[in-house]
Amino acid sequence: MITAQEIAPGSLSNSLTVFDHFEFDDHEDVVFVRDKVTGLTAIIAVHDTTLGPALGGCRIWPYQTTADALTDALRLSRGMTYKNALAGLDLGGGKAVIIADPCKDKTPELMEAFGAHVERLAGTYITAEDVGVSPQDMEAVALQTNHVRGTKASGLGDPSPFTALGVFSGLQAAANHVYGTHDLTGKRVSVQGLGHVGFDLCRHLHDAGAQLIVADIHAPAVARAVETFGAEAVDANSAHKVEADIFAPCALGGILNGRTIPQISAKIIAGAANNQLHRPADGLALNKRGILYAPDYAINAGGVISIALAIPGGGAQKVKEKTLTIGDTLARIFQKSAAQGATPEQIADQLAEERLVRSFHDKQAVDSS
């Protein structure tokens, strides 16, 4: 049994369990995975299957503690429930985290072992790629389970180009709300994180005439962006506080917090990272400063749309059209936020929860008929 001491040091008594974790939100399943042969250590969290099987990526990260990994799995899986609901998909929310260094510990055998554990869940959870996981890794997972997306056999392969496209569409909607135009010509955009999604987002922004400021802990990625887009490079820890019109966080979550928010000069925050707000109060802090925040799970849904709607061997046009509606969704969120005096993330949560409640009642009515 994992105790609360391991889950959240200092926050709960040792006698409490995962059910008392501060990020536990009536999750349906939380599975702790070990494979002695490959060294696999993972957590699979299924948050809600009201709308359908729980779809969410697998993240590989060298978490310092099991507690950190559990916190990430619980929080990210809940975010996937809301992301899929708001995107209009008939899918629930789940997430998997593998505790490992993706540069040192990841092997095809480890990914196959993970796939075998996904298979044990019998379709309750459908996995896909996330931070530290490549399309090739998903192909290895697919050797052990059919409950995997983002592979060549299941659709369009790498979902990151669609994630980037959706973020770009949402970013334009935010610019229109603040500046009165979708045109990004001359706008200074600071992009933090130059992985597959961040780099593709830079490409869209560059083509749209934006001036790019880029940052990443991986120096070669920064050098590539500088050479390709004529971008200005800054330290990864400074990306949020440089003079810019728009800040696009595309790395790990928690970047918007009590320390960073007072340092932000941008009028818009619109990026691909999950769980950008360290805590709910940080959204209120942004609102008080007059900074428009595009809720992360609303703007970064392009990837999950691609793996949900693609068909084996194609479906790109349908996925692209659906992904571009992310801008429309965000425009509606911003309008309702302004009209109701609520933060954008409060409105996004409200819209997602309304769909979940409707689906639940519809199922209850069918079951009782």
C-alpha positions in Angstrom: 0.0 0.0 0.0 1.2 3.5 -0.8 0.8 5.8 2.2 0.1 9.5 2.2 3.6 10.1 3.4 4.8 8.8 0.1 2.1 10.6 -1.9 2.3 14.1 -0.5 5.0 14.5 2.2 3.8 16.6 5.1 0.3 17.1 3.8 -1.5 14.1 5.3 -1.0 11.6 8.0 0.8 8.4 7.4 -2.4 6.3 7.9 -4.2 7.7 4.9 -4.1 6.3 1.4 -4.3 7.3 -2.2 -8.0 8.0 -1.8 -7.0 11.0 0.4 -4.5 12.4 -2.1 -5.1 16.1 -2.8 -5.4 15.4 -6.5 -7.7 12.4 -6.2 -11.0 13.2 -7.8 -13.2 10.1 -7.6 -10.8 8.4 -10.1 -12.3 5.1 -11.3 -9.0 3.2 -11.3 -5.4 3.9 -10.2 -3.1 1.0 -11.2 0.5 0.7 -9.9 2.6 -1.2 -12.4 5.9 -3.1 -11.9 7.8 -5.4 -14.3 10.9 -6.9 -12.8 12.4 -8.0 -16.2 12.5 -4.6 -17.9 12.5 -2.5 -14.7 9.2 -0.8 -15.7 7.6 1.2 -12.9 4.5 3.0 -13.9 1.1 4.4 -12.8 -2.0 4.3 -14.9 -4.9 6.5 -13.8 -8.4 6.3 -15.2 -10.4 9.3 -14.1 -13.8 9.0 -15.8 -15.4 6.8 -18.5 -18.8 8.5 -18.6 -18.3 9.5 -22.3 -16.4 6.4 -23.3 -13.0 4.6 -22.8 -10.4 6.7 -21.0 -8.0 8.1 -23.6 -4.8 9.8 -22.6 -1.1 9.7 -23.3 1.8 7.9 -21.6 4.5 10.2 -20.2 8.0 9.0 -19.3 9.8 11.2 -16.8 12.5 10.8 -14.1 10.3 11.8 -11.3 12.2 12.3 -8.0 9.6 10.4 -6.0 6.7 8.1 -6.5 4.6 10.9 -4.9 5.4 13.2 -7.8 4.5 10.6 -10.3 1.2 9.9 -8.7 0.4 13.6 -8.5 1.1 13.9 -12.2 -1.0 10.9 -13.1 -4.0 11.9 -11.1 -4.0 15.5 -12.3 -3.3 14.8 -15.9 -5.9 12.1 -16.1 -8.6 14.4 -14.8 -7.4 17.0 -17.3 -7.9 14.5 -20.1 -11.5 13.9 -19.0 -12.2 17.6 -19.4 -10.2 17.9 -22.6 -12.0 15.1 -24.3 -15.4 16.4 -23.1 -14.8 19.9 -24.3 -13.5 18.7 -27.6 -16.7 16.9 -28.2 -15.2 13.4 -28.2 -17.0 10.3 -27.0 -14.0 9.4 -24.8 -13.2 9.6 -21.1 -10.0 10.7 -19.5 -6.9 8.7 -18.3 -3.1 9.0 -18.2 -0.1 6.9 -17.6 3.3 7.9 -16.3 6.4 5.8 -16.4 9.1 6.6 -13.9 12.3 6.6 -16.0 14.7 8.7 -17.8 13.6 8.7 -21.5 17.1 9.3 -22.7 18.7 6.5 -20.6 16.2 4.0 -19.5 13.7 3.6 -22.3 13.9 0.5 -24.4 11.5 -1.3 -26.8 11.2 -4.1 -24.2 10.1 -1.6 -21.5 7.5 -0.2 -23.8 6.2 -3.6 -24.7 5.9 -4.4 -21.0 3.9 -1.3 -20.6 1.7 -2.3 -23.5 1.1 -5.7 -21.8 -0.2 -3.9 -18.7 -2.5 -1.6 -20.8 -3.9 -4.8 -22.3 -4.8 -6.1 -18.9 -7.2 -3.1 -18.5 -9.2 -4.6 -21.4 -10.0 -1.3 -23.2 -10.8 0.8 -20.1 -7.7 2.8 -20.9 -6.4 3.7 -24.4 -2.8 5.0 -24.4 -0.9 7.3 -26.8 2.3 9.3 -26.8 3.2 12.1 -24.5 6.3 13.7 -23.1 9.3 11.4 -23.4 7.5 9.0 -25.7 7.9 8.8 -29.5 5.7 7.4 -32.3 8.3 4.5 -32.5 7.7 3.8 -28.8 3.9 3.5 -29.4 4.6 1.0 -32.2 6.4 -1.1 -29.6 3.4 -0.7 -27.2 1.1 -1.8 -30.0 2.9 -5.2 -30.2 1.2 -6.1 -26.9 -2.2 -4.3 -27.1 -4.7 -2.9 -29.6 -5.7 -0.2 -27.0 -3.2 2.3 -28.4 -3.5 5.3 -30.7 -1.0 7.4 -32.6 0.4 4.5 -34.5 0.5 4.0 -38.3 -1.9 1.1 -38.0 -4.4 3.0 -35.9 -4.4 6.3 -37.8 -2.1 9.2 -38.6 0.9 8.4 -36.5 2.5 11.3 -34.6 -0.3 13.5 -33.2 2.0 16.4 -32.4 1.5 18.4 -35.6 -2.2 18.5 -34.9 -1.6 19.6 -31.3 0.6 22.5 -32.7 -2.1 23.4 -35.2 -4.8 23.5 -32.5 -2.6 25.7 -30.3 -1.9 28.1 -33.2 -5.7 28.3 -33.9 -6.4 29.0 -30.2 -3.6 31.5 -30.1 -5.1 33.4 -33.0 -8.4 33.5 -31.2 -6.8 34.9 -28.1 -5.0 37.5 -30.2 -8.3 38.5 -31.8 -9.9 38.8 -28.3 -7.2 41.0 -26.9 -5.9 42.9 -30.0 -9.0 42.8 -32.2 -7.3 40.8 -35.0 -6.2 37.3 -35.8 -3.2 38.7 -37.6 0.1 37.9 -35.7 2.4 40.0 -38.0 5.0 41.6 -35.8 3.7 40.1 -32.5 6.4 39.0 -30.2 5.8 35.4 -29.0 7.9 33.7 -26.4 7.8 29.9 -26.9 9.0 27.9 -23.9 9.7 24.3 -24.9 10.9 23.2 -28.4 9.8 19.6 -28.6 7.7 18.2 -31.4 4.7 20.5 -30.6 6.7 23.6 -29.6 8.8 23.5 -32.7 5.8 23.0 -35.0 4.1 25.9 -33.3 7.1 28.0 -34.0 6.8 27.1 -37.7 3.1 28.2 -37.8 4.0 31.5 -35.9 6.9 32.2 -38.2 4.8 31.7 -41.3 2.2 34.1 -39.8 4.8 36.8 -39.4 5.4 36.7 -35.6 8.7 37.5 -34.0 9.9 34.5 -32.1 11.7 34.2 -28.8 12.6 30.6 -27.9 13.8 28.7 -25.0 14.4 25.0 -24.1 16.7 23.1 -21.8 18.0 21.2 -24.8 20.5 23.5 -26.5 20.4 21.9 -30.0 16.7 22.5 -30.2 17.2 26.2 -29.5 20.0 26.4 -32.0 17.8 24.8 -34.6 15.0 27.3 -34.0 17.3 30.2 -34.1 18.7 29.0 -37.5 15.3 28.0 -39.0 13.2 30.9 -37.8 15.6 33.7 -37.0 14.4 33.4 -33.4 15.9 35.2 -30.4 17.2 32.7 -27.8 16.7 33.1 -24.1 17.3 31.0 -21.0 14.6 28.5 -20.3 13.9 30.0 -16.9 13.5 33.5 -18.5 11.0 32.7 -21.2 8.0 33.8 -19.2 9.4 37.2 -18.2 10.8 38.5 -21.4 9.1 41.4 -23.2 6.5 39.8 -25.4 2.9 40.1 -26.5 2.2 36.4 -26.1 3.7 33.7 -23.9 3.4 30.1 -25.2 4.4 27.5 -22.5 5.0 24.2 -24.3 7.1 22.3 -21.8 6.1 20.8 -18.5 3.2 22.1 -16.3 3.1 24.4 -13.2 4.8 27.3 -15.0 2.1 29.7 -13.9 2.5 30.1 -10.2 2.9 32.7 -7.4 6.6 33.3 -8.4 6.3 33.6 -12.2 2.9 35.3 -12.6 4.2 38.7 -11.3 7.1 38.5 -13.8 4.9 38.0 -16.9 4.7 40.9 -19.3 2.7 39.3 -22.0 -1.0 40.0 -22.3 -1.8 36.5 -23.5 -0.8 33.1 -22.4 -1.6 30.4 -24.9 0.6 27.2 -25.1 0.6 23.5 -25.4 1.8 22.4 -21.9 -0.6 20.5 -19.7 -1.5 21.8 -16.2 0.0 25.2 -16.7 -1.7 26.6 -13.6 0.1 25.4 -10.4 -3.1 25.8 -8.5 -6.6 27.3 -9.2 -5.8 30.6 -7.4 -3.2 31.2 -10.1 -5.9 31.6 -12.7 -7.5 34.3 -10.6 -4.1 36.0 -10.3 -3.7 36.1 -14.0 -7.2 37.5 -14.4 -6.5 40.3 -11.9 -3.4 41.3 -13.9 -5.4 41.5 -17.1 -3.7 38.6 -18.7 -5.8 36.4 -20.9 -5.2 32.7 -20.3 -6.2 30.1 -22.8 -7.1 27.0 -20.7 -4.5 24.3 -21.5 -6.8 21.4 -22.1 -9.0 23.5 -24.4 -6.1 24.8 -26.6 -4.0 21.6 -26.8 -6.7 19.2 -27.8 -5.5 18.8 -31.4 -3.4 15.8 -30.6 -6.2 13.9 -28.9 -8.6 14.8 -31.7 -6.1 13.3 -34.2 -5.9 10.0 -32.4 -9.6 9.9 -31.7 -10.9 10.7 -35.2 -8.2 9.4 -37.5 -8.9 6.1 -39.4 -6.2 3.6 -40.3 -4.3 5.0 -43.2 -6.0 8.4 -43.3 -8.6 10.9 -42.1 -6.2 13.9 -42.0 -8.7 16.4 -43.6 -11.4 15.6 -41.1 -9.0 15.8 -38.2 -7.6 19.1 -39.5 -11.1 20.6 -39.8 -12.0 19.5 -36.3 -8.7 20.8 -34.8 -9.2 24.2 -36.3 -12.5 24.5 -34.4 -10.4 24.8 -31.2 -10.1 28.5 -32.1 -13.9 28.8 -32.2 -14.2 27.0 -28.9 -11.8 29.4 -27.2 -13.5 32.4 -28.7 -16.7 31.3 -27.1 -14.9 30.7 -23.8 -13.3 34.1 -23.8 -16.7 35.8 -24.7 -18.5 33.9 -21.9 -15.7 34.7 -19.5 -15.9 38.4 -20.1 -19.7 38.4 -19.9 -19.9 36.4 -16.7 -16.9 37.9 -14.9 -15.4 34.4 -14.6 -11.9 33.2 -15.6 -11.5 31.3 -18.9 -10.6 28.1 -17.1 -13.8 28.3 -15.0 -15.9 28.7 -18.1 -14.0 25.8 -19.8 -14.6 23.6 -16.7 -18.3 24.6 -16.7 -18.8 23.6 -20.4 -17.0 20.3 -20.0 -18.9 19.4 -16.8 -22.2 20.3 -18.5 -21.5 17.7 -21.2 -20.5 15.1 -18.6 -23.7 15.6 -16.7 -25.8 15.4 -19.8 -24.2 12.2 -20.8 -24.6 10.7 -17.4 -28.3 11.5 -17.3 -28.8 10.2 -20.8 -27.3 6.9 -19.8 -29.4 6.7 -16.6 -32.5 7.3 -18.7 -31.6 4.5 -21.1 -30.8 2.1 -18.3 -34.1 2.7 -16.6 -36.2 2.4 -19.8 
